[in-house]
């Protein structure tokens, strides 16, 4: 994949966080913690998919 093709893509920062967690072997959409009576996710309520173009 050419570098310029990737640079033209726009991703939200939560997708970058999901990519980092996936590289560590964690599922970003199932990783949650309990705070103020609610389950919070590190990548947000609606979840996020890792950016497969930059994963090795």
MOPAC internal coordinates of N, CA, C and O (Angstrom, degrees):
PM7 1SCF
backbone

  N    0.0000 0     0.00 0     0.00 0    0    0    0
  C    1.4408 1     0.00 0     0.00 0    1    0    0
  C    1.5238 1   108.96 1     0.00 0    2    1    0
  O    1.2310 1   119.94 1   -54.55 1    3    2    1
  N    1.3109 1   117.72 1   125.45 1    3    2    1
  C    1.4662 1   120.21 1   179.96 1    5    3    2
  C    1.5275 1   111.72 1   -64.41 1    6    5    3
  O    1.2310 1   121.18 1   -30.18 1    7    6    5
  N    1.3115 1   115.34 1   149.82 1    7    6    5
  C    1.4580 1   120.83 1  -178.29 1    9    7    6
  C    1.5253 1   110.77 1   -64.41 1   10    9    7
  O    1.2310 1   119.88 1   139.51 1   11   10    9
  N    1.3154 1   117.84 1   -40.49 1   11   10    9
  C    1.4581 1   120.47 1  -177.93 1   13   11   10
  C    1.5300 1   111.65 1   -64.99 1   14   13   11
  O    1.2310 1   120.05 1   148.86 1   15   14   13
  N    1.3200 1   117.50 1   -31.14 1   15   14   13
  C    1.4593 1   120.36 1   178.01 1   17   15   14
  C    1.5248 1   110.02 1   -65.49 1   18   17   15
  O    1.2310 1   120.06 1   139.64 1   19   18   17
  N    1.3172 1   117.49 1   -40.36 1   19   18   17
  C    1.4641 1   120.55 1   178.09 1   21   19   18
  C    1.5218 1   111.24 1   -69.09 1   22   21   19
  O    1.2310 1   120.06 1   141.54 1   23   22   21
  N    1.3230 1   117.50 1   -38.46 1   23   22   21
  C    1.4618 1   120.21 1  -178.22 1   25   23   22
  C    1.5178 1   112.42 1   -67.20 1   26   25   23
  O    1.2310 1   119.96 1   156.24 1   27   26   25
  N    1.3236 1   117.68 1   -23.76 1   27   26   25
  C    1.4538 1   119.86 1   179.13 1   29   27   26
  C    1.5292 1   111.63 1   -80.07 1   30   29   27
  O    1.2310 1   119.81 1   167.90 1   31   30   29
  N    1.3324 1   117.97 1   -12.10 1   31   30   29
  C    1.4569 1   121.73 1   178.09 1   33   31   30
  C    1.5288 1   109.59 1   -81.85 1   34   33   31
  O    1.2310 1   121.02 1   -36.64 1   35   34   33
  N    1.3233 1   115.65 1   143.36 1   35   34   33
  C    1.4587 1   121.08 1   179.64 1   37   35   34
  C    1.5231 1   108.09 1  -115.51 1   38   37   35
  O    1.2310 1   120.59 1   -52.75 1   39   38   37
  N    1.3336 1   116.48 1   127.25 1   39   38   37
  C    1.4532 1   122.55 1   179.63 1   41   39   38
  C    1.5204 1   109.16 1  -127.27 1   42   41   39
  O    1.2310 1   120.89 1   -31.81 1   43   42   41
  N    1.3056 1   115.90 1   148.19 1   43   42   41
  C    1.4650 1   121.58 1   174.42 1   45   43   42
  C    1.5261 1   108.52 1   -77.26 1   46   45   43
  O    1.2310 1   120.05 1   -25.02 1   47   46   45
  N    1.3056 1   117.50 1   154.98 1   47   46   45
  C    1.4602 1   121.72 1  -177.22 1   49   47   46
  C    1.5322 1   111.32 1   -63.05 1   50   49   47
  O    1.2310 1   119.52 1   152.99 1   51   50   49
  N    1.3212 1   118.52 1   -27.01 1   51   50   49
  C    1.4627 1   120.36 1   178.21 1   53   51   50
  C    1.5268 1   111.42 1   -64.85 1   54   53   51
  O    1.2310 1   119.98 1   151.70 1   55   54   53
  N    1.3351 1   117.64 1   -28.30 1   55   54   53
  C    1.4644 1   120.53 1   176.14 1   57   55   54
  C    1.5334 1   110.41 1   -71.69 1   58   57   55
  O    1.2310 1   120.40 1   146.49 1   59   58   57
  N    1.3257 1   116.84 1   -33.51 1   59   58   57
  C    1.4588 1   120.55 1   175.33 1   61   59   58
  C    1.5249 1   110.22 1   -67.74 1   62   61   59
  O    1.2310 1   120.10 1   140.30 1   63   62   61
  N    1.3363 1   117.41 1   -39.70 1   63   62   61
  C    1.4641 1   120.78 1   176.35 1   65   63   62
  C    1.5217 1   110.41 1   -64.58 1   66   65   63
  O    1.2310 1   120.11 1   139.76 1   67   66   65
  N    1.3308 1   117.40 1   -40.24 1   67   66   65
  C    1.4612 1   121.24 1   178.09 1   69   67   66
  C    1.5255 1   110.49 1   -64.37 1   70   69   67
  O    1.2310 1   120.01 1   144.36 1   71   70   69
  N    1.3182 1   117.58 1   -35.64 1   71   70   69
  C    1.4625 1   121.76 1   177.90 1   73   71   70
  C    1.5192 1   111.08 1   -66.05 1   74   73   71
  O    1.2310 1   120.50 1   136.19 1   75   74   73
  N    1.3389 1   116.64 1   -43.81 1   75   74   73
  C    1.4650 1   120.31 1   178.97 1   77   75   74
  C    1.5241 1   110.86 1   -63.44 1   78   77   75
  O    1.2310 1   120.15 1   137.78 1   79   78   77
  N    1.3268 1   117.32 1   -42.22 1   79   78   77
  C    1.4653 1   120.57 1   178.60 1   81   79   78
  C    1.5247 1   111.41 1   -66.33 1   82   81   79
  O    1.2310 1   120.10 1   141.54 1   83   82   81
  N    1.3220 1   117.42 1   -38.46 1   83   82   81
  C    1.4662 1   120.81 1   178.56 1   85   83   82
  C    1.5304 1   110.71 1   -66.39 1   86   85   83
  O    1.2310 1   120.15 1   144.18 1   87   86   85
  N    1.3242 1   117.31 1   -35.82 1   87   86   85
  C    1.4723 1   120.34 1   177.34 1   89   87   86
  C    1.5311 1   111.26 1   -67.51 1   90   89   87
  O    1.2310 1   120.47 1   153.67 1   91   90   89
  N    1.3205 1   116.71 1   -26.33 1   91   90   89
  C    1.4630 1   121.06 1   176.40 1   93   91   90
  C    1.5201 1   112.25 1   -83.51 1   94   93   91
  O    1.2310 1   120.51 1   176.71 1   95   94   93
  N    1.3302 1   116.63 1    -3.29 1   95   94   93
  C    1.4573 1   121.08 1   177.79 1   97   95   94
  C    1.5181 1   113.31 1    89.93 1   98   97   95
  O    1.2310 1   119.87 1  -165.47 1   99   98   97
  N    1.3278 1   117.85 1    14.53 1   99   98   97
  C    1.4681 1   121.92 1  -179.90 1  101   99   98
  C    1.5225 1   109.97 1  -104.57 1  102  101   99
  O    1.2310 1   120.62 1   -32.77 1  103  102  101
  N    1.3217 1   116.42 1   147.23 1  103  102  101
  C    1.4630 1   120.96 1   175.92 1  105  103  102
  C    1.5326 1   107.86 1   -86.88 1  106  105  103
  O    1.2310 1   119.56 1   -69.03 1  107  106  105
  N    1.3283 1   118.45 1   110.97 1  107  106  105
  C    1.4662 1   120.28 1  -174.00 1  109  107  106
  C    1.5198 1   114.09 1   -65.69 1  110  109  107
  O    1.2310 1   119.36 1   155.33 1  111  110  109
  N    1.3262 1   118.83 1   -24.67 1  111  110  109
  C    1.4561 1   120.78 1  -177.50 1  113  111  110
  C    1.5264 1   113.03 1   -86.56 1  114  113  111
  O    1.2310 1   119.86 1   167.10 1  115  114  113
  N    1.3256 1   117.88 1   -12.90 1  115  114  113
  C    1.4532 1   120.88 1   178.16 1  117  115  114
  C    1.5293 1   112.63 1  -108.55 1  118  117  115
  O    1.2310 1   119.92 1   174.04 1  119  118  117
  N    1.3050 1   117.76 1    -5.96 1  119  118  117
  C    1.4582 1   122.06 1   178.75 1  121  119  118
  C    1.5292 1   109.03 1   -83.13 1  122  121  119
  O    1.2310 1   120.48 1   -67.97 1  123  122  121
  N    1.3287 1   116.69 1   112.03 1  123  122  121
  C    1.4634 1   120.95 1  -175.93 1  125  123  122
  C    1.5292 1   109.51 1  -140.10 1  126  125  123
  O    1.2310 1   121.15 1   -19.04 1  127  126  125
  N    1.3185 1   115.41 1   160.96 1  127  126  125
  C    1.4570 1   121.51 1   176.27 1  129  127  126
  C    1.5322 1   108.54 1  -138.00 1  130  129  127
  O    1.2310 1   120.51 1   -25.84 1  131  130  129
  N    1.3045 1   116.63 1   154.16 1  131  130  129
  C    1.4561 1   122.58 1  -177.46 1  133  131  130
  C    1.5165 1   109.36 1   -92.72 1  134  133  131
  O    1.2310 1   120.20 1   -55.38 1  135  134  133
  N    1.3357 1   117.22 1   124.62 1  135  134  133
  C    1.4631 1   121.64 1   179.84 1  137  135  134
  C    1.5311 1   108.69 1  -148.89 1  138  137  135
  O    1.2310 1   120.45 1   -50.27 1  139  138  137
  N    1.3021 1   116.75 1   129.73 1  139  138  137
  C    1.4692 1   124.22 1   176.33 1  141  139  138
  C    1.5279 1   111.94 1    54.92 1  142  141  139
  O    1.2310 1   120.32 1  -142.17 1  143  142  141
  N    1.3127 1   117.00 1    37.83 1  143  142  141
  C    1.4512 1   121.08 1   176.72 1  145  143  142
  C    1.5106 1   115.58 1    82.99 1  146  145  143
  O    1.2310 1   120.03 1  -176.87 1  147  146  145
  N    1.3286 1   117.55 1     3.13 1  147  146  145
  C    1.4623 1   121.29 1  -178.55 1  149  147  146
  C    1.5267 1   110.66 1  -129.75 1  150  149  147
  O    1.2310 1   120.71 1   -28.94 1  151  150  149
  N    1.3150 1   116.25 1   151.06 1  151  150  149
  C    1.4624 1   120.85 1   171.81 1  153  151  150
  C    1.5227 1   108.52 1   -82.68 1  154  153  151
  O    1.2310 1   120.68 1   -59.00 1  155  154  153
  N    1.3184 1   116.31 1   121.00 1  155  154  153
  C    1.4574 1   122.11 1   179.85 1  157  155  154
  C    1.5218 1   109.22 1  -105.01 1  158  157  155
  O    1.2310 1   120.16 1   -37.04 1  159  158  157
  N    1.3390 1   117.30 1   142.96 1  159  158  157
  C    1.4624 1   122.18 1   175.19 1  161  159  158
  C    1.5197 1   109.07 1  -107.43 1  162  161  159
  O    1.2310 1   120.59 1   -30.83 1  163  162  161
  N    1.3149 1   116.48 1   149.17 1  163  162  161
  C    1.4619 1   120.53 1   179.39 1  165  163  162
  C    1.5218 1   112.47 1   -70.98 1  166  165  163
  O    1.2310 1   120.15 1   157.27 1  167  166  165
  N    1.3323 1   117.32 1   -22.73 1  167  166  165
  C    1.4605 1   120.54 1  -177.92 1  169  167  166
  C    1.5186 1   112.31 1  -106.03 1  170  169  167
  O    1.2310 1   119.47 1  -171.20 1  171  170  169
  N    1.3172 1   118.62 1     8.80 1  171  170  169
  C    1.4538 1   121.28 1   176.79 1  173  171  170
  C    1.5197 1   112.19 1   103.64 1  174  173  171
  O    1.2310 1   121.19 1   -10.63 1  175  174  173
  N    1.3093 1   115.34 1   169.37 1  175  174  173
  C    1.4550 1   122.11 1  -174.69 1  177  175  174
  C    1.5279 1   111.66 1   -67.21 1  178  177  175
  O    1.2310 1   120.15 1   136.82 1  179  178  177
  N    1.3204 1   117.32 1   -43.18 1  179  178  177
  C    1.4567 1   120.25 1  -176.34 1  181  179  178
  C    1.5193 1   113.55 1   -81.73 1  182  181  179
  O    1.2310 1   119.67 1   176.29 1  183  182  181
  N    1.3159 1   118.23 1    -3.71 1  183  182  181
  C    1.4596 1   121.46 1   178.39 1  185  183  182
  C    1.5234 1   112.13 1    80.91 1  186  185  183
  O    1.2310 1   121.32 1    -5.61 1  187  186  185
  N    1.3143 1   115.08 1   174.39 1  187  186  185
  C    1.4599 1   120.31 1  -179.52 1  189  187  186
  C    1.5217 1   109.27 1  -155.07 1  190  189  187
  O    1.2310 1   120.97 1   -30.65 1  191  190  189
  N    1.3069 1   115.74 1   149.35 1  191  190  189
  C    1.4567 1   121.91 1   176.35 1  193  191  190
  C    1.5230 1   109.48 1  -101.08 1  194  193  191
  O    1.2310 1   120.34 1   -37.83 1  195  194  193
  N    1.3324 1   116.95 1   142.17 1  195  194  193
  C    1.4660 1   119.33 1   176.38 1  197  195  194
  C    1.5257 1   111.28 1   -64.29 1  198  197  195
  O    1.2310 1   120.66 1   -27.38 1  199  198  197
  N    1.3094 1   116.35 1   152.62 1  199  198  197
  C    1.4622 1   122.04 1   177.13 1  201  199  198
  C    1.5239 1   107.31 1   -82.53 1  202  201  199
  O    1.2310 1   120.44 1   -77.39 1  203  202  201
  N    1.3156 1   116.77 1   102.61 1  203  202  201
  C    1.4714 1   122.03 1  -174.46 1  205  203  202
  C    1.5304 1   111.90 1   -69.89 1  206  205  203
  O    1.2310 1   119.50 1   156.80 1  207  206  205
  N    1.3434 1   118.56 1   -23.20 1  207  206  205
  C    1.4694 1   120.90 1  -177.48 1  209  207  206
  C    1.5262 1   112.30 1   -67.42 1  210  209  207
  O    1.2310 1   119.69 1   155.04 1  211  210  209
  N    1.3352 1   118.19 1   -24.96 1  211  210  209
  C    1.4603 1   118.87 1  -177.06 1  213  211  210
  C    1.5200 1   112.46 1  -106.83 1  214  213  211
  O    1.2310 1   120.39 1   176.96 1  215  214  213
  N    1.3367 1   116.86 1    -3.04 1  215  214  213
  C    1.4649 1   119.50 1   178.91 1  217  215  214
  C    1.5241 1   109.51 1   -80.06 1  218  217  215
  O    1.2310 1   121.44 1   -39.53 1  219  218  217
  N    1.3243 1   114.85 1   140.47 1  219  218  217
  C    1.4712 1   120.11 1  -179.65 1  221  219  218
  C    1.5137 1   108.94 1   -97.74 1  222  221  219
  O    1.2310 1   120.10 1   180.00 1  223  222  221

